[in-house]
Amino acid sequence: MRSAMKNLQLTIVSPEKKLFEGEVKQVTLPGVMGSFTILPQHAPIVSSLTRGKLSYVTIEGTAQEQEIKGGFIEMNDNNVSVCIN
């Protein structure tokens, strides 16, 4: 059995470039049915995103925010991939 990971591996990309890649403690996203937060060991999920605020907390404890126009997210095995417009 694998030991529990303490952080998420987050990748944020846009059509133009990779905006962020690194370890974070949590990610909060503007889902089409409301804002939701992903923490380590979250169940696998694929979801559409709408206009709103994407935020995450780095492993150093720094909160980062970015306005997005929409996109989608896939979470599996503590890897969070976000493609934004």
VMD Tcl script that builds the backbone (N, CA, C; Angstrom):
set m [mol new atoms 255]
animate dup $m
set s [atomselect $m all]
$s set {name element resname resid chain x y z} {
  {N N MET 1 A 0.837 -1.187 0.000}
  {CA C MET 1 A 0.000 0.000 0.000}
  {C C MET 1 A 0.878 1.244 0.000}
  {N N ARG 2 A 0.501 2.202 -0.834}
  {CA C ARG 2 A 1.278 3.434 -0.924}
  {C C ARG 2 A 1.017 4.316 0.283}
  {N N SER 3 A 2.043 5.065 0.688}
  {CA C SER 3 A 1.851 6.020 1.771}
  {C C SER 3 A 1.091 7.230 1.233}
  {N N ALA 4 A 0.364 7.899 2.104}
  {CA C ALA 4 A -0.433 9.049 1.693}
  {C C ALA 4 A 0.472 10.212 1.301}
  {N N MET 5 A 0.153 10.804 0.154}
  {CA C MET 5 A 0.893 11.983 -0.279}
  {C C MET 5 A 0.326 13.190 0.461}
  {N N LYS 6 A 1.169 14.147 0.752}
  {CA C LYS 6 A 0.726 15.306 1.508}
  {C C LYS 6 A 0.380 16.484 0.613}
  {N N ASN 7 A 0.758 16.444 -0.650}
  {CA C ASN 7 A 0.533 17.568 -1.551}
  {C C ASN 7 A -0.018 17.089 -2.882}
  {N N LEU 8 A -0.506 18.059 -3.653}
  {CA C LEU 8 A -0.987 17.815 -5.002}
  {C C LEU 8 A 0.054 18.300 -5.997}
  {N N GLN 9 A 0.116 17.654 -7.138}
  {CA C GLN 9 A 0.944 18.138 -8.245}
  {C C GLN 9 A 0.003 18.867 -9.184}
  {N N LEU 10 A 0.170 20.201 -9.304}
  {CA C LEU 10 A -0.737 21.029 -10.087}
  {C C LEU 10 A -0.049 21.512 -11.361}
  {N N THR 11 A -0.755 21.373 -12.483}
  {CA C THR 11 A -0.309 21.929 -13.756}
  {C C THR 11 A -1.451 22.773 -14.309}
  {N N ILE 12 A -1.151 24.044 -14.625}
  {CA C ILE 12 A -2.138 24.941 -15.224}
  {C C ILE 12 A -1.605 25.357 -16.588}
  {N N VAL 13 A -2.390 25.090 -17.635}
  {CA C VAL 13 A -1.976 25.461 -18.987}
  {C C VAL 13 A -3.084 26.266 -19.665}
  {N N SER 14 A -2.658 27.137 -20.577}
  {CA C SER 14 A -3.580 27.864 -21.451}
  {C C SER 14 A -3.201 27.471 -22.876}
  {N N PRO 15 A -3.978 27.874 -23.867}
  {CA C PRO 15 A -3.594 27.550 -25.243}
  {C C PRO 15 A -2.217 28.124 -25.619}
  {N N GLU 16 A -1.795 29.196 -24.964}
  {CA C GLU 16 A -0.534 29.847 -25.308}
  {C C GLU 16 A 0.687 29.267 -24.596}
  {N N LYS 17 A 0.522 28.879 -23.313}
  {CA C LYS 17 A 1.702 28.465 -22.544}
  {C C LYS 17 A 1.326 27.756 -21.256}
  {N N LYS 18 A 2.323 27.179 -20.606}
  {CA C LYS 18 A 2.162 26.598 -19.283}
  {C C LYS 18 A 2.273 27.745 -18.278}
  {N N LEU 19 A 1.261 27.903 -17.430}
  {CA C LEU 19 A 1.216 29.014 -16.492}
  {C C LEU 19 A 1.786 28.666 -15.126}
  {N N PHE 20 A 1.653 27.392 -14.718}
  {CA C PHE 20 A 2.172 26.976 -13.418}
  {C C PHE 20 A 2.354 25.471 -13.425}
  {N N GLU 21 A 3.403 25.029 -12.763}
  {CA C GLU 21 A 3.597 23.603 -12.526}
  {C C GLU 21 A 4.348 23.464 -11.216}
  {N N GLY 22 A 3.773 22.731 -10.276}
  {CA C GLY 22 A 4.440 22.545 -8.995}
  {C C GLY 22 A 3.521 21.910 -7.970}
  {N N GLU 23 A 4.045 21.744 -6.765}
  {CA C GLU 23 A 3.295 21.139 -5.670}
  {C C GLU 23 A 2.494 22.199 -4.934}
  {N N VAL 24 A 1.260 21.852 -4.598}
  {CA C VAL 24 A 0.385 22.745 -3.850}
  {C C VAL 24 A -0.341 21.952 -2.765}
  {N N LYS 25 A -0.882 22.685 -1.785}
  {CA C LYS 25 A -1.646 22.054 -0.711}
  {C C LYS 25 A -3.110 21.872 -1.087}
  {N N GLN 26 A -3.642 22.818 -1.877}
  {CA C GLN 26 A -5.039 22.742 -2.299}
  {C C GLN 26 A -5.264 23.631 -3.511}
  {N N VAL 27 A -6.347 23.339 -4.231}
  {CA C VAL 27 A -6.742 24.109 -5.413}
  {C C VAL 27 A -8.241 24.367 -5.310}
  {N N THR 28 A -8.656 25.616 -5.529}
  {CA C THR 28 A -10.074 25.957 -5.551}
  {C C THR 28 A -10.408 26.461 -6.948}
  {N N LEU 29 A -11.487 25.918 -7.516}
  {CA C LEU 29 A -11.830 26.157 -8.916}
  {C C LEU 29 A -13.286 26.574 -9.062}
  {N N PRO 30 A -13.584 27.388 -10.101}
  {CA C PRO 30 A -14.968 27.801 -10.354}
  {C C PRO 30 A -15.692 26.793 -11.250}
  {N N GLY 31 A -16.295 25.796 -10.654}
  {CA C GLY 31 A -17.036 24.795 -11.418}
  {C C GLY 31 A -18.357 25.342 -11.920}
  {N N VAL 32 A -18.929 24.707 -12.927}
  {CA C VAL 32 A -20.189 25.180 -13.498}
  {C C VAL 32 A -21.343 25.064 -12.493}
  {N N MET 33 A -21.210 24.189 -11.500}
  {CA C MET 33 A -22.254 24.055 -10.475}
  {C C MET 33 A -21.835 24.700 -9.157}
  {N N GLY 34 A -20.786 25.514 -9.202}
  {CA C GLY 34 A -20.314 26.193 -7.999}
  {C C GLY 34 A -18.839 25.944 -7.762}
  {N N SER 35 A -18.263 26.755 -6.926}
  {CA C SER 35 A -16.845 26.644 -6.604}
  {C C SER 35 A -16.587 25.368 -5.813}
  {N N PHE 36 A -15.442 24.719 -6.066}
  {CA C PHE 36 A -15.088 23.521 -5.308}
  {C C PHE 36 A -13.586 23.494 -5.058}
  {N N THR 37 A -13.198 22.820 -3.985}
  {CA C THR 37 A -11.795 22.735 -3.573}
  {C C THR 37 A -11.327 21.293 -3.647}
  {N N ILE 38 A -10.122 21.113 -4.172}
  {CA C ILE 38 A -9.499 19.800 -4.254}
  {C C ILE 38 A -8.344 19.765 -3.263}
  {N N LEU 39 A -8.349 18.742 -2.431}
  {CA C LEU 39 A -7.290 18.504 -1.449}
  {C C LEU 39 A -6.586 17.197 -1.799}
  {N N PRO 40 A -5.407 16.928 -1.230}
  {CA C PRO 40 A -4.743 15.645 -1.486}
  {C C PRO 40 A -5.678 14.464 -1.176}
  {N N GLN 41 A -5.533 13.404 -1.947}
  {CA C GLN 41 A -6.316 12.173 -1.839}
  {C C GLN 41 A -7.772 12.338 -2.289}
  {N N HIS 42 A -8.080 13.422 -3.008}
  {CA C HIS 42 A -9.425 13.626 -3.554}
  {C C HIS 42 A -9.718 12.512 -4.548}
  {N N ALA 43 A -10.961 12.126 -4.634}
  {CA C ALA 43 A -11.376 11.124 -5.617}
  {C C ALA 43 A -11.132 11.663 -7.027}
  {N N PRO 44 A -10.880 10.778 -7.995}
  {CA C PRO 44 A -10.700 11.231 -9.379}
  {C C PRO 44 A -11.921 12.031 -9.846}
  {N N ILE 45 A -11.662 13.077 -10.620}
  {CA C ILE 45 A -12.740 13.939 -11.087}
  {C C ILE 45 A -12.343 14.577 -12.419}
  {N N VAL 46 A -13.339 14.767 -13.273}
  {CA C VAL 46 A -13.201 15.571 -14.482}
  {C C VAL 46 A -14.374 16.538 -14.444}
  {N N SER 47 A -14.090 17.846 -14.634}
  {CA C SER 47 A -15.156 18.838 -14.525}
  {C C SER 47 A -14.901 20.011 -15.454}
  {N N SER 48 A -15.986 20.607 -15.924}
  {CA C SER 48 A -15.897 21.851 -16.690}
  {C C SER 48 A -15.767 23.013 -15.717}
  {N N LEU 49 A -15.086 24.058 -16.164}
  {CA C LEU 49 A -14.929 25.262 -15.360}
  {C C LEU 49 A -15.617 26.423 -16.054}
  {N N THR 50 A -16.039 27.388 -15.273}
  {CA C THR 50 A -16.698 28.567 -15.795}
  {C C THR 50 A -15.886 29.811 -15.429}
  {N N ARG 51 A -16.351 30.958 -15.845}
  {CA C ARG 51 A -15.669 32.214 -15.507}
  {C C ARG 51 A -15.620 32.364 -13.991}
  {N N GLY 52 A -14.452 32.748 -13.484}
  {CA C GLY 52 A -14.318 32.931 -12.043}
  {C C GLY 52 A -12.862 32.927 -11.617}
  {N N LYS 53 A -12.663 32.635 -10.348}
  {CA C LYS 53 A -11.345 32.710 -9.757}
  {C C LYS 53 A -10.790 31.318 -9.474}
  {N N LEU 54 A -9.620 31.032 -10.033}
  {CA C LEU 54 A -8.870 29.814 -9.728}
  {C C LEU 54 A -7.853 30.224 -8.668}
  {N N SER 55 A -7.784 29.491 -7.568}
  {CA C SER 55 A -6.793 29.822 -6.540}
  {C C SER 55 A -6.149 28.545 -6.034}
  {N N TYR 56 A -4.922 28.698 -5.542}
  {CA C TYR 56 A -4.207 27.554 -4.962}
  {C C TYR 56 A -3.270 28.049 -3.881}
  {N N VAL 57 A -2.914 27.124 -2.982}
  {CA C VAL 57 A -1.988 27.428 -1.900}
  {C C VAL 57 A -0.740 26.595 -2.125}
  {N N THR 58 A 0.404 27.267 -2.262}
  {CA C THR 58 A 1.670 26.566 -2.490}
  {C C THR 58 A 2.102 25.830 -1.221}
  {N N ILE 59 A 3.067 24.938 -1.367}
  {CA C ILE 59 A 3.530 24.198 -0.185}
  {C C ILE 59 A 4.215 25.122 0.816}
  {N N GLU 60 A 4.625 26.307 0.364}
  {CA C GLU 60 A 5.204 27.298 1.272}
  {C C GLU 60 A 4.116 28.070 2.017}
  {N N GLY 61 A 2.841 27.882 1.621}
  {CA C GLY 61 A 1.731 28.550 2.282}
  {C C GLY 61 A 1.277 29.831 1.614}
  {N N THR 62 A 1.817 30.151 0.433}
  {CA C THR 62 A 1.443 31.353 -0.287}
  {C C THR 62 A 0.190 31.098 -1.119}
  {N N ALA 63 A -0.802 31.971 -0.968}
  {CA C ALA 63 A -2.023 31.859 -1.772}
  {C C ALA 63 A -1.838 32.601 -3.088}
  {N N GLN 64 A -2.238 31.969 -4.180}
  {CA C GLN 64 A -2.159 32.555 -5.525}
  {C C GLN 64 A -3.559 32.534 -6.129}
  {N N GLU 65 A -3.898 33.571 -6.917}
  {CA C GLU 65 A -5.204 33.638 -7.568}
  {C C GLU 65 A -5.054 34.045 -9.024}
  {N N GLN 66 A -5.995 33.590 -9.828}
  {CA C GLN 66 A -6.017 33.978 -11.230}
  {C C GLN 66 A -7.451 33.945 -11.729}
  {N N GLU 67 A -7.857 35.009 -12.406}
  {CA C GLU 67 A -9.181 35.037 -13.040}
  {C C GLU 67 A -9.114 34.196 -14.308}
  {N N ILE 68 A -10.147 33.358 -14.514}
  {CA C ILE 68 A -10.203 32.546 -15.725}
  {C C ILE 68 A -11.555 32.749 -16.405}
  {N N LYS 69 A -11.606 32.437 -17.692}
  {CA C LYS 69 A -12.846 32.571 -18.463}
  {C C LYS 69 A -13.569 31.241 -18.605}
  {N N GLY 70 A -12.902 30.152 -18.224}
  {CA C GLY 70 A -13.490 28.830 -18.341}
  {C C GLY 70 A -12.400 27.818 -18.615}
  {N N GLY 71 A -12.795 26.559 -18.810}
  {CA C GLY 71 A -11.833 25.510 -19.092}
  {C C GLY 71 A -12.308 24.186 -18.540}
  {N N PHE 72 A -11.348 23.322 -18.202}
  {CA C PHE 72 A -11.694 22.051 -17.576}
  {C C PHE 72 A -10.562 21.596 -16.670}
  {N N ILE 73 A -10.888 20.661 -15.792}
  {CA C ILE 73 A -9.925 20.132 -14.821}
  {C C ILE 73 A -10.034 18.626 -14.794}
  {N N GLU 74 A -8.906 17.975 -14.643}
  {CA C GLU 74 A -8.871 16.531 -14.424}
  {C C GLU 74 A -7.992 16.276 -13.213}
  {N N MET 75 A -8.494 15.482 -12.272}
  {CA C MET 75 A -7.754 15.130 -11.067}
  {C C MET 75 A -7.704 13.613 -10.979}
  {N N ASN 76 A -6.490 13.076 -10.815}
  {CA C ASN 76 A -6.319 11.640 -10.663}
  {C C ASN 76 A -5.002 11.383 -9.941}
  {N N ASP 77 A -5.025 10.604 -8.889}
  {CA C ASP 77 A -3.813 10.194 -8.181}
  {C C ASP 77 A -2.960 11.390 -7.738}
  {N N ASN 78 A -3.616 12.407 -7.157}
  {CA C ASN 78 A -2.963 13.632 -6.651}
  {C C ASN 78 A -2.336 14.483 -7.744}
  {N N ASN 79 A -2.656 14.235 -9.011}
  {CA C ASN 79 A -2.215 15.080 -10.124}
  {C C ASN 79 A -3.428 15.853 -10.623}
  {N N VAL 80 A -3.324 17.184 -10.558}
  {CA C VAL 80 A -4.402 18.059 -10.993}
  {C C VAL 80 A -3.940 18.772 -12.265}
  {N N SER 81 A -4.662 18.553 -13.364}
  {CA C SER 81 A -4.356 19.217 -14.631}
  {C C SER 81 A -5.503 20.160 -14.943}
  {N N VAL 82 A -5.171 21.455 -15.127}
  {CA C VAL 82 A -6.170 22.469 -15.416}
  {C C VAL 82 A -5.825 23.108 -16.750}
  {N N CYS 83 A -6.793 23.103 -17.668}
  {CA C CYS 83 A -6.639 23.774 -18.957}
  {C C CYS 83 A -7.629 24.931 -18.948}
  {N N ILE 84 A -7.103 26.163 -19.060}
  {CA C ILE 84 A -7.969 27.331 -18.968}
  {C C ILE 84 A -8.002 28.108 -20.275}
  {N N ASN 85 A -9.076 28.866 -20.447}
  {CA C ASN 85 A -9.215 29.748 -21.603}
  {C C ASN 85 A -8.666 31.112 -21.270}
}
mol reanalyze $m
mol bondsrecalc $m
mol representation Tube
mol addrep $m
